[in-house]
Amino acid sequence: MIAINNLTFEIGARALYDEANWHIKPGDKTGLIGANGTGKTTLLKLIVGDYAPTSGTISMAKDIKIGYLNQDLLSYESNKSILHVAMEAFERQNQLHTEIERLLKKLETDYSDDIIQKLSDKQSEFEALDGYNIEYRAHEILAGLGFSDEDQQRQLSEFSGGWRMRVMLARILLQAPDILLLDEPTNHLDLPSIKWLEGYLQAFDGAIVIVSHDRYFLDRVVNTIVESKRGKLIQYAGNYSFYLEEKALREEIQSNQYKNQQAKIKQEERLIERFRAKASKAKMVQSRIKALERMERVEDVDDYNPTVNFRFKFSKQSGRHVVRLENISKSYPGIPILEHTDAIIEKGDKIALIGANGKGKSTLLRIVANADKEFTGKSETGHNVTQTFFAQHQLEALHLDHEILQELQAFAPKHTETELRSILGCFLFTGDDAFKKIRVLSGGEKSRVALAKALTADANFLVLDEPTNHLDIQSVNILIQALRQFEGTFIVVSHDRYLLDNVANKIWYIEDRKIKEYPGTYQEFEEWQSKRMPNTTPEKADAKPVKTLPKKIESPKDEDRDRQSRKLNKELESVEQRIADIERTIKETEALMAEEATYADPKKLTEVSQRYEDLKSELQELQQRWEKLAEEIIVNG
């Protein structure tokens, strides 16, 4: 499908790739990984032709269709609805639709065979390209990525960068390319949307190359890992977990080979040194020297897994209650977020706040951090609580003219330079890296600096909003180690399930505008939800408010509820039957629209087209009714 042969790409005097090779075959689902700065995004740009190789070749079939999601798409602007923008993926279908509309208009006054034949040809091609279903397909994918029916009619320009990136992803998926190149596709997705995308990509027939720091996402989607390292592309036949195991085995073998070779080299060098001065051994010495020079050296294994060995300390312990929320209500114009809800954060809590975007996670986090005062109710901070709040906008608060070490010294003057450099070492800033100016750092490096600042604060309570954005897998592992060593209290919003699974001992989520709690790890929460609410996401599940979570869920015995449940199930069956009938009628109507007798009669064609649109509208309403009934049945047990 795509063959990369002896690829070399140089930036200045640095070779980002040096005679690298990789063949992407049909059906490959590949995770492209590597530390920040190893050229993953650059490689994708080389494949699509944005950059030209210094030497080597990238060859592919002429008719191959590539779908490329990259962060540059954030600059795309449009005042059209996001449904319209997504449907721009159907370039030929849209063109045919316009031509069919023009021919139908012309047919009102011109009944010539030529016009009728052209219309027939266009409609046949439109039908062959599944043109009558493109709006439904666009709606389906946008819904999977978190857009409501109302959202889909709003202009793209009304949405933030993260939501616009979702629209771009939808448009690329709708193009049905032969190969998808996805650069950090989960960066702007919430957990429900990530899970939806996992299912979509698992079923995708083409090849996929994904650059991602979400190891759970990679485990569920890819069957091959390619690591970009030291200018080469190293392939592993399995998902990310397999890669870790296989890499450990390879490195163990390499380490043993290196040690054995080093021992042999030292032995040879001692022998050479011993007999160098003896004329009778000169020939033997020269032979040994040449043999050493010809020896293909085994490289030592790099330690790409630094450990956090710094003790994050604070000067005073907090009281038992860190934050108490009482009767909290919060809304934006026309949008209620929280209504009369209570919650308590206690000393030692490690809370993961999860859920779909738009549920109010960031709003709740700001209330907890005292960064939002526009609410009703009471938010009370406990005795001796000192907090620090990390959010992505704080990257902008870094002093661009400061060196990294200088930035930390200004923020945490009580720490010695040795302590601060130790912390920076944990966050991958070693040696002279500490003296780099903030302005020259990448987004991921700035995130690491901001996180190092947050963890050096004299704070016993951390509030972290999406701390893994821009971090590679190695940096996420460092953050996990730091949070596990942190002896205070924290609450974190993140879509990185590996991080949540490794640091949280409580799960918070917002449902029915109430804060609800699960007292366990993220994995336990997922298992609990799947058993309790099969085929639903956490956002649809019905749990009790904070501190009243039942240990055992039992079906209610109430007779009124049983009657209501039977009534709902009966209505659901009726709606299902009606949906099936309408879907069958829609197919029959589509066939009727393609018949010559229909499009030859303008009046009949108008009537059939109107009926077709009415059927689609009714189908959409019935599908929405079915979803509401299903939710009510689940809630009623």
C-alpha positions as CSV (number, residue, x, y, z in Angstrom):
1,M,0.0,0.0,0.0
2,I,2.7,2.5,1.1
3,A,6.4,1.6,0.9
4,I,9.0,3.7,2.8
5,N,12.5,2.8,1.6
6,N,15.8,4.2,3.0
7,L,14.1,7.4,4.1
8,T,16.4,10.2,5.2
9,F,15.0,13.5,6.3
10,E,17.3,16.3,7.7
11,I,16.4,19.4,9.6
12,G,19.5,21.6,9.4
13,A,22.4,19.4,10.5
14,R,20.2,16.9,12.3
15,A,18.9,13.8,10.6
16,L,15.4,13.1,12.0
17,Y,15.3,9.9,9.9
18,D,18.4,8.1,8.6
19,E,17.7,5.4,6.0
20,A,14.5,4.3,7.7
21,N,12.2,1.6,6.2
22,W,8.6,0.7,6.7
23,H,5.9,-1.0,4.5
24,I,2.3,-0.3,5.3
25,K,0.1,-3.1,4.1
26,P,-3.7,-3.2,3.5
27,G,-5.6,-3.7,6.8
28,D,-2.6,-2.7,9.0
29,K,-3.7,-0.8,12.1
30,T,-0.5,0.7,13.3
31,G,0.3,2.8,16.4
32,L,3.2,5.2,15.6
33,I,5.0,5.9,18.9
34,G,8.1,7.5,20.2
35,A,9.3,10.3,22.5
36,N,8.4,13.9,21.6
37,G,10.8,15.2,19.0
38,T,11.5,11.9,17.2
39,G,9.5,12.9,14.1
40,K,6.2,11.1,14.3
41,T,4.1,14.1,13.0
42,T,6.9,14.8,10.5
43,L,6.6,11.3,9.1
44,L,2.9,11.7,8.5
45,K,3.6,15.0,6.7
46,L,6.2,13.2,4.6
47,I,3.7,10.5,3.6
48,V,1.1,13.0,2.5
49,G,3.7,15.0,0.6
50,D,3.8,18.2,2.8
51,Y,7.5,17.6,3.2
52,A,10.0,16.1,0.7
53,P,12.6,13.5,1.9
54,T,16.2,14.5,1.8
55,S,16.8,11.1,0.2
56,G,15.0,7.7,-0.1
57,T,11.5,7.1,-1.4
58,I,7.9,7.0,-0.3
59,S,5.9,5.2,-2.9
60,M,2.2,4.3,-3.0
61,A,-0.5,3.4,-5.5
62,K,-1.7,6.3,-7.7
63,D,-5.4,5.9,-6.8
64,I,-4.9,5.5,-3.0
65,K,-7.2,7.8,-1.0
66,I,-5.6,9.1,2.3
67,G,-7.5,10.7,5.1
68,Y,-5.2,12.8,7.2
69,L,-6.2,14.3,10.6
70,N,-3.7,16.9,11.9
71,Q,-3.7,19.8,14.3
72,D,-3.4,22.3,11.4
73,L,-7.1,21.6,10.6
74,L,-8.0,23.8,13.6
75,S,-7.4,26.8,11.3
76,Y,-10.3,25.7,9.1
77,E,-13.1,28.4,9.2
78,S,-16.7,28.2,8.0
79,N,-20.0,29.9,8.7
80,K,-21.9,26.8,7.5
81,S,-23.5,24.3,9.8
82,I,-21.2,21.5,11.1
83,L,-23.5,18.9,9.4
84,H,-22.9,20.7,6.1
85,V,-19.1,20.9,6.8
86,A,-19.0,17.2,7.6
87,M,-21.0,16.4,4.4
88,E,-18.4,18.2,2.3
89,A,-16.6,14.8,2.5
90,F,-19.1,13.6,-0.2
91,E,-17.7,15.8,-2.9
92,R,-19.1,13.8,-5.9
93,Q,-22.5,13.1,-4.2
94,N,-22.9,16.9,-3.5
95,Q,-22.0,17.7,-7.0
96,L,-24.5,15.2,-8.3
97,H,-27.2,16.5,-6.0
98,T,-26.7,20.1,-7.3
99,E,-26.9,18.8,-10.9
100,I,-30.0,16.8,-10.2
101,E,-31.7,19.8,-8.6
102,R,-30.8,21.9,-11.7
103,L,-32.1,19.2,-14.1
104,L,-35.4,18.9,-12.1
105,K,-35.9,22.6,-12.3
106,K,-35.2,22.5,-16.0
107,L,-37.6,19.6,-16.5
108,E,-40.5,21.8,-15.4
109,T,-40.3,23.5,-18.8
110,D,-38.2,21.2,-20.9
111,Y,-39.4,17.6,-21.4
112,S,-36.8,16.6,-24.0
113,D,-35.4,13.1,-24.0
114,D,-31.9,14.6,-23.5
115,I,-32.9,16.2,-20.2
116,I,-34.6,13.0,-19.0
117,Q,-31.7,10.9,-20.0
118,K,-29.2,13.1,-18.2
119,L,-31.4,13.2,-15.1
120,S,-31.6,9.4,-15.2
121,D,-27.8,9.0,-15.5
122,K,-27.2,11.4,-12.6
123,Q,-29.8,9.8,-10.3
124,S,-28.4,6.3,-11.1
125,E,-24.9,7.4,-10.2
126,F,-26.2,9.3,-7.1
127,E,-28.0,6.1,-6.0
128,A,-24.9,3.9,-6.7
129,L,-22.9,6.3,-4.5
130,D,-25.5,5.8,-1.7
131,G,-26.3,9.5,-2.1
132,Y,-29.7,9.2,-0.4
133,N,-28.0,8.1,2.9
134,I,-25.1,10.6,3.1
135,E,-27.0,12.9,5.5
136,Y,-27.9,10.0,7.7
137,R,-24.3,8.8,7.7
138,A,-23.0,12.3,8.6
139,H,-25.5,12.6,11.3
140,E,-24.6,9.2,12.7
141,I,-20.8,9.9,12.9
142,L,-21.3,13.4,14.4
143,A,-23.6,12.0,17.0
144,G,-21.0,9.4,17.9
145,L,-18.5,12.2,18.3
146,G,-20.7,13.9,20.8
147,F,-22.8,16.4,18.7
148,S,-26.6,16.6,19.5
149,D,-29.1,17.2,16.7
150,E,-29.3,20.8,17.7
151,D,-25.5,21.2,17.6
152,Q,-25.4,19.8,14.1
153,Q,-27.4,22.8,12.8
154,R,-25.1,25.3,14.4
155,Q,-22.3,27.1,12.5
156,L,-18.8,25.7,12.8
157,S,-17.5,29.2,13.8
158,E,-19.6,28.9,17.0
159,F,-17.5,26.0,18.3
160,S,-14.2,26.0,20.2
161,G,-11.0,24.5,18.7
162,G,-11.5,21.1,20.3
163,W,-15.1,20.7,18.9
164,R,-14.0,22.0,15.5
165,M,-11.4,19.2,15.4
166,R,-14.1,16.7,16.0
167,V,-16.0,18.0,12.9
168,M,-12.8,17.6,10.9
169,L,-12.4,14.1,12.2
170,A,-16.0,13.3,11.2
171,R,-15.4,14.7,7.7
172,I,-12.3,12.5,7.2
173,L,-14.1,9.4,8.5
174,L,-17.0,10.1,6.0
175,Q,-14.6,10.2,3.1
176,A,-14.0,6.4,3.7
177,P,-10.3,6.6,2.7
178,D,-8.1,3.6,2.0
179,I,-5.8,4.7,4.8
180,L,-6.3,6.9,7.8
181,L,-3.4,9.0,9.2
182,L,-4.5,10.2,12.6
183,D,-2.3,12.6,14.6
184,E,-3.5,12.5,18.3
185,P,-7.1,11.9,17.4
186,T,-8.2,11.5,21.1
187,N,-6.7,14.9,22.2
188,H,-10.0,16.7,21.8
189,L,-12.4,13.9,22.7
190,D,-14.2,13.0,25.9
191,L,-14.4,9.4,27.2
192,P,-17.7,8.5,25.5
193,S,-16.4,9.8,22.2
194,I,-13.1,8.0,22.5
195,K,-15.0,4.7,23.1
196,W,-17.1,5.4,20.1
197,L,-14.1,6.1,17.9
198,E,-12.4,2.8,19.2
199,G,-15.4,0.8,17.9
200,Y,-15.5,2.7,14.6
201,L,-11.7,2.1,14.0
202,Q,-11.9,-1.5,15.0
203,A,-14.5,-2.1,12.3
204,F,-12.7,0.1,9.7
205,D,-11.7,-1.9,6.6
206,G,-8.8,0.2,5.5
207,A,-5.3,0.7,7.0
208,I,-4.8,3.1,9.9
209,V,-1.7,4.9,11.3
210,I,-2.3,6.5,14.7
211,V,0.0,8.8,16.6
212,S,-1.3,8.7,20.2
213,H,-0.2,8.9,23.8
214,D,-3.3,7.0,24.9
215,R,-2.1,3.5,25.5
216,Y,-5.6,2.1,26.3
217,F,-6.7,3.5,22.9
218,L,-3.8,1.9,21.1
219,D,-4.4,-1.5,22.9
220,R,-8.0,-1.5,21.7
221,V,-7.4,-0.4,18.1
222,V,-4.0,-1.3,16.7
223,N,-2.4,-4.6,15.7
224,T,1.1,-3.3,15.0
225,I,3.4,-0.8,16.8
226,V,6.1,1.1,14.9
227,E,8.5,3.0,17.2
228,S,10.4,6.0,15.9
229,K,13.8,5.9,17.6
230,R,17.3,7.2,16.7
231,G,16.2,7.9,13.1
232,K,14.9,4.4,12.5
233,L,11.4,2.8,12.4
234,I,11.3,-0.3,14.5
235,Q,8.2,-2.6,14.1
236,Y,6.5,-4.8,16.6
237,A,3.7,-7.2,15.6
238,G,1.1,-6.5,18.3
239,N,-0.7,-3.8,20.3
240,Y,0.9,-1.5,22.8
241,S,0.9,-4.0,25.7
242,F,2.6,-6.6,23.4
243,Y,5.1,-3.9,22.4
244,L,6.1,-3.4,26.0
245,E,6.7,-7.1,26.6
246,E,8.5,-7.6,23.3
247,K,10.6,-4.5,23.7
248,A,11.7,-5.7,27.2
249,L,12.8,-9.0,25.7
250,R,14.7,-7.4,22.9
251,E,16.4,-5.0,25.2
252,E,17.4,-7.8,27.6
253,I,19.0,-9.6,24.6
254,Q,20.6,-6.4,23.4
255,S,21.9,-5.6,26.9
256,N,23.5,-9.0,27.2
257,Q,25.0,-8.8,23.8
258,Y,26.4,-5.3,24.7
259,K,27.9,-6.5,27.9
260,N,29.5,-9.6,26.3
261,Q,30.9,-7.5,23.5
262,Q,32.3,-4.9,25.9
263,A,34.0,-7.6,27.9
264,K,35.5,-9.0,24.7
265,I,36.6,-5.5,23.6
266,K,38.3,-4.9,26.9
267,Q,40.0,-8.3,26.7
268,E,41.3,-7.5,23.2
269,E,42.5,-4.0,24.3
270,R,44.4,-5.5,27.2
271,L,46.0,-8.0,24.9
272,I,46.9,-5.3,22.4
273,E,48.4,-3.1,25.1
274,R,50.4,-6.0,26.6
275,F,52.1,-6.9,23.3
276,R,52.1,-3.5,21.6
277,A,55.8,-2.8,22.4
278,K,57.0,-6.2,21.3
279,A,58.3,-6.2,17.7
280,S,57.8,-10.0,17.4
281,K,54.0,-9.5,18.1
282,A,53.5,-6.5,15.9
283,K,51.7,-8.4,13.2
284,M,49.4,-10.0,15.7
285,V,48.7,-6.6,17.4
286,Q,47.9,-4.9,14.0
287,S,45.6,-7.8,13.1
288,R,43.7,-7.4,16.5
289,I,43.5,-3.7,16.1
290,K,42.0,-4.0,12.6
291,A,39.5,-6.7,13.9
292,L,38.4,-4.3,16.6
293,E,37.9,-1.5,14.0
294,R,35.8,-3.8,11.8
295,M,33.7,-5.0,14.7
296,E,30.0,-4.0,14.3
297,R,29.3,-2.4,17.7
298,V,26.2,-3.3,19.7
299,E,24.7,-0.2,21.2
300,D,23.8,-0.1,24.9
301,V,20.1,0.0,25.8
302,D,18.8,3.5,26.4
303,D,17.0,4.2,29.6
304,Y,13.8,5.8,28.4
305,N,12.0,5.1,31.6
306,P,13.1,7.6,34.2
307,T,11.7,7.3,37.7
308,V,10.4,10.0,40.0
309,N,12.6,9.8,43.1
310,F,11.8,13.2,44.5
311,R,9.6,13.4,47.6
312,F,6.9,16.0,47.0
313,K,6.4,17.7,50.3
314,F,4.2,20.4,51.8
315,S,4.7,22.4,55.1
316,K,1.4,21.6,56.7
317,Q,-1.2,18.9,56.7
318,S,-4.8,19.7,55.8
319,G,-7.8,18.9,58.0
320,R,-10.0,16.0,57.4
321,H,-12.4,17.8,55.2
322,V,-10.6,19.5,52.2
323,V,-13.6,20.9,50.4
324,R,-17.3,20.8,51.3
325,L,-19.9,21.6,48.7
326,E,-23.5,22.2,49.9
327,N,-26.6,22.8,47.8
328,I,-24.5,24.0,44.8
329,S,-26.4,25.2,41.8
330,K,-24.8,26.6,38.6
331,S,-26.1,27.5,35.2
332,Y,-25.3,29.4,32.1
333,P,-28.0,31.2,30.1
334,G,-30.5,28.5,29.3
335,I,-28.2,25.7,30.3
336,P,-28.4,24.3,33.8
337,I,-25.2,22.5,34.9
338,L,-25.6,21.7,38.6
339,E,-28.8,21.8,40.7
340,H,-28.8,21.6,44.5
341,T,-26.0,19.1,44.8
342,D,-23.7,18.2,47.6
343,A,-20.2,16.6,47.8
344,I,-17.2,16.3,50.2
345,I,-13.5,15.9,49.4
346,E,-11.7,14.3,52.3
347,K,-8.0,14.2,53.1
348,G,-6.3,11.6,51.0
349,D,-8.9,11.4,48.3
350,K,-7.6,10.9,44.8
351,I,-10.6,11.7,42.7
352,A,-11.1,11.3,39.0
353,L,-13.8,13.5,37.6
354,I,-15.1,11.9,34.4
355,G,-17.9,12.3,31.9
356,A,-18.9,13.6,28.5
357,N,-18.0,17.2,27.5
358,G,-20.7,19.6,28.3
359,K,-21.7,17.8,31.5
360,G,-19.9,20.5,33.6
361,K,-16.6,18.8,34.6
362,S,-14.5,22.0,34.2
363,T,-17.2,24.1,35.7
364,L,-17.2,21.9,38.8
365,L,-13.4,21.9,38.9
366,R,-13.4,25.7,39.0
367,I,-15.9,25.8,41.8
368,V,-13.8,23.3,43.8
369,A,-10.7,25.5,43.1
370,N,-12.5,28.7,44.1
371,A,-11.9,30.0,40.5
372,D,-15.6,30.4,39.9
373,K,-17.7,32.5,42.3
374,E,-20.9,32.7,40.1
375,F,-23.0,30.0,41.7
376,T,-25.5,29.5,44.5
377,G,-24.9,27.4,47.5
378,K,-21.8,27.0,49.6
379,S,-18.3,25.9,48.8
380,E,-16.1,25.7,51.9
381,T,-12.4,25.0,52.0
382,G,-11.2,23.1,55.0
383,H,-8.7,23.8,57.7
384,N,-5.0,24.3,56.6
385,V,-5.9,23.5,53.0
386,T,-3.4,25.0,50.5
387,Q,-4.2,24.3,46.8
388,T,-2.7,24.7,43.4
389,F,-4.8,24.6,40.2
390,F,-3.3,23.3,36.9
391,A,-5.2,24.0,33.7
392,Q,-4.0,24.3,30.1
393,H,-4.4,28.1,30.0
394,Q,-1.6,28.2,32.6
395,L,0.9,27.3,29.9
396,E,0.3,30.9,28.7
397,A,1.2,32.2,32.2
398,L,4.7,30.8,31.9
399,H,7.3,33.6,31.6
400,L,8.7,33.2,28.1
401,D,12.0,34.9,28.8
402,H,12.7,32.8,31.8
403,E,14.9,29.7,31.7
404,I,13.2,26.6,32.9
405,L,15.2,26.4,36.2
406,Q,14.6,30.2,36.7
407,E,10.8,29.7,36.3
408,L,10.8,27.1,39.0
409,Q,13.0,29.1,41.3
410,A,10.7,32.1,41.1
411,F,7.7,29.9,41.9
412,A,9.2,27.7,44.6
413,P,11.9,29.8,46.3
414,K,12.1,27.4,49.3
415,H,13.5,24.6,47.2
416,T,17.2,24.4,46.7
417,E,18.6,24.4,43.1
418,T,19.6,20.8,43.6
419,E,16.0,19.9,44.5
420,L,14.6,21.8,41.6
421,R,17.0,20.2,39.2
422,S,16.1,16.8,40.6
423,I,12.4,17.6,39.8
424,L,13.3,18.8,36.3
425,G,15.2,15.6,35.8
426,C,12.1,13.6,36.7
427,F,10.3,15.6,34.0
428,L,12.9,14.8,31.4
429,F,14.9,18.1,31.6
430,T,18.4,16.9,32.2
431,G,21.8,18.7,32.1
432,D,21.7,21.9,30.2
433,D,18.0,21.5,29.3
434,A,17.4,23.3,32.6
435,F,18.7,26.5,31.0
436,K,16.5,26.5,27.9
437,K,14.3,29.5,27.5
438,I,10.5,28.8,27.9
439,R,9.8,30.5,24.5
440,V,11.7,27.8,22.6
441,L,9.9,24.8,24.2
442,S,7.2,22.7,22.5
443,G,3.7,22.4,23.8
444,G,4.5,19.1,25.5
445,E,7.6,20.6,27.1
446,K,5.7,23.6,28.4
447,S,3.1,21.2,29.9
448,R,5.9,19.4,31.7
449,V,7.3,22.7,33.1
450,A,3.8,23.7,34.3
451,L,3.2,20.4,35.9
452,A,6.6,20.5,37.6
453,K,5.6,23.9,39.0
454,A,2.3,22.6,40.2
455,L,4.0,19.7,42.0
456,T,6.7,21.9,43.6
457,A,4.0,24.2,45.1
458,D,3.7,24.1,48.9
459,A,0.2,22.7,48.4
460,N,-1.6,19.7,50.0
461,F,-4.5,19.8,47.5
462,L,-4.0,19.6,43.7
463,V,-6.7,20.5,41.2
464,L,-5.7,19.2,37.7
465,D,-7.6,19.9,34.5
466,E,-6.5,17.7,31.6
467,P,-2.9,17.5,32.7
468,T,-2.0,14.9,30.0
469,N,-2.7,17.1,27.0
470,H,0.4,17.4,24.8
471,L,2.2,14.8,26.9
472,D,3.8,11.7,25.3
473,I,3.4,8.2,26.9
474,Q,6.7,8.6,28.7
475,S,5.7,11.9,30.2
476,V,2.3,10.5,31.2
477,N,4.1,7.7,33.1
478,I,6.2,10.3,35.0
479,L,3.0,12.2,36.0
480,I,1.5,8.9,37.2
481,Q,4.5,8.2,39.3
482,A,4.5,11.8,40.7
483,L,0.7,11.6,41.6
484,R,1.1,8.2,43.2
485,Q,3.9,9.5,45.4
486,F,2.0,12.7,46.3
487,E,0.8,12.3,49.9
488,G,-1.9,15.0,49.8
489,T,-5.3,15.2,48.1
490,F,-6.1,15.8,44.5
491,I,-9.0,15.9,41.9
492,V,-8.2,15.4,38.3
493,V,-10.1,15.7,35.0
494,S,-8.6,13.6,32.2
495,H,-9.6,11.4,29.3
496,D,-6.5,9.3,29.7
497,R,-7.9,6.0,31.2
498,Y,-4.5,4.6,31.9
499,L,-3.7,7.6,34.2
500,L,-7.1,7.4,35.8
501,D,-6.8,3.7,36.4
502,N,-3.4,4.2,38.1
503,V,-4.0,7.2,40.3
504,A,-7.7,7.4,41.4
505,N,-9.3,5.9,44.4
506,K,-12.7,7.6,43.8
507,I,-14.7,8.4,40.7
508,W,-16.9,11.5,40.4
509,Y,-19.3,12.1,37.6
510,I,-22.2,14.5,36.9
511,E,-25.6,13.0,36.2
512,D,-29.0,14.7,36.3
513,R,-27.1,17.8,37.3
514,K,-26.0,16.0,40.5
515,I,-22.4,15.1,41.6
516,K,-22.3,11.3,42.0
517,E,-19.5,9.2,43.4
518,Y,-18.2,5.6,43.0
519,P,-15.8,4.6,45.8
520,G,-13.2,2.7,43.8
521,T,-10.8,2.7,40.9
522,Y,-11.7,3.6,37.4
523,Q,-11.5,0.0,36.2
524,E,-13.8,-1.1,39.0
525,F,-16.2,1.7,38.1
526,E,-16.2,0.6,34.5
527,E,-17.0,-3.0,35.5
528,W,-19.7,-1.9,37.9
529,Q,-21.3,0.2,35.2
530,S,-21.2,-2.5,32.6
531,K,-22.8,-5.1,34.9
532,R,-25.4,-2.6,36.2
533,M,-26.2,-0.8,32.9
534,P,-25.4,-3.1,30.0
535,N,-25.0,-1.4,26.6
536,T,-25.0,2.1,28.2
537,T,-22.2,4.5,28.9
538,P,-21.5,5.9,32.4
539,E,-23.4,9.1,31.4
540,K,-26.6,7.1,31.0
541,A,-26.3,5.0,34.1
542,D,-28.3,5.8,37.2
543,A,-26.3,5.9,40.4
544,K,-27.0,7.4,43.8
545,P,-25.7,10.8,44.9
546,V,-22.4,11.1,46.7
547,K,-22.0,9.1,49.9
548,T,-25.1,7.0,49.4
549,L,-23.9,4.5,46.8
550,P,-25.6,1.1,47.3
551,K,-23.4,-1.9,47.6
552,K,-25.9,-4.1,45.9
553,I,-28.4,-3.2,43.2
554,E,-31.7,-5.1,43.2
555,S,-34.7,-4.8,40.9
556,P,-37.6,-2.9,42.6
557,K,-40.7,-4.8,43.6
558,D,-43.1,-1.9,43.4
559,E,-46.2,-2.8,41.5
560,D,-46.7,0.7,40.0
561,R,-43.1,0.5,38.6
562,D,-43.8,-2.9,37.2
563,R,-46.9,-1.6,35.4
564,Q,-45.0,1.4,34.1
565,S,-42.2,-0.9,32.9
566,R,-44.6,-3.1,31.0
567,K,-46.2,-0.1,29.4
568,L,-42.8,1.3,28.3
569,N,-41.8,-2.1,26.9
570,K,-45.0,-2.3,24.9
571,E,-44.6,1.1,23.5
572,L,-41.0,0.3,22.7
573,E,-42.0,-2.7,20.7
574,S,-44.6,-0.6,18.8
575,V,-42.0,2.0,18.0
576,E,-39.5,-0.7,16.8
577,Q,-42.2,-2.1,14.5
578,R,-43.0,1.3,13.1
579,I,-39.3,2.0,12.5
580,A,-38.9,-1.3,10.6
581,D,-42.0,-0.5,8.5
582,I,-40.7,3.0,7.7
583,E,-37.3,1.8,6.8
584,R,-38.8,-0.7,4.4
585,T,-41.0,2.0,2.9
586,I,-38.0,4.3,2.5
587,K,-36.2,1.6,0.5
588,E,-39.3,1.1,-1.7
589,T,-39.6,4.9,-2.2
590,E,-35.9,5.1,-3.2
591,A,-36.5,2.4,-5.8
592,L,-39.5,4.3,-7.0
593,M,-37.5,7.5,-7.4
594,A,-35.0,5.7,-9.6
595,E,-37.7,4.4,-12.0
596,E,-38.0,6.1,-15.4
597,A,-41.8,6.5,-15.0
598,T,-41.2,8.6,-11.9
599,Y,-38.5,11.0,-13.0
600,A,-40.3,11.4,-16.4
601,D,-43.3,12.8,-14.6
602,P,-42.3,16.0,-12.8
603,K,-45.4,16.1,-10.7
604,K,-45.1,12.5,-9.6
605,L,-41.4,13.0,-8.9
606,T,-42.2,16.0,-6.7
607,E,-44.8,14.0,-4.8
608,V,-42.5,11.0,-4.3
609,S,-39.6,13.2,-3.2
610,Q,-41.8,15.0,-0.6
611,R,-43.0,11.7,0.7
612,Y,-39.4,10.5,1.0
613,E,-38.4,13.6,3.0
614,D,-41.5,13.1,5.3
615,L,-40.6,9.5,5.9
616,K,-37.0,10.4,6.8
617,S,-38.3,13.1,9.2
618,E,-40.7,10.6,10.9
619,L,-37.9,8.0,11.1
620,Q,-35.6,10.4,12.9
621,E,-38.4,11.3,15.4
622,L,-39.1,7.6,16.0
623,Q,-35.4,6.9,16.6
624,Q,-35.2,9.7,19.2
625,R,-38.4,8.3,20.8
626,W,-36.9,4.8,20.9
627,E,-33.8,6.1,22.7
628,K,-35.8,7.9,25.3
629,L,-38.0,4.9,25.9
630,A,-34.9,2.7,26.3
631,E,-33.4,5.1,28.8
632,E,-36.7,5.1,30.8
633,I,-36.9,1.3,30.8
634,I,-33.3,1.1,32.1
635,V,-34.0,3.7,34.9
636,N,-37.2,1.9,35.9
637,G,-35.2,-1.4,36.2
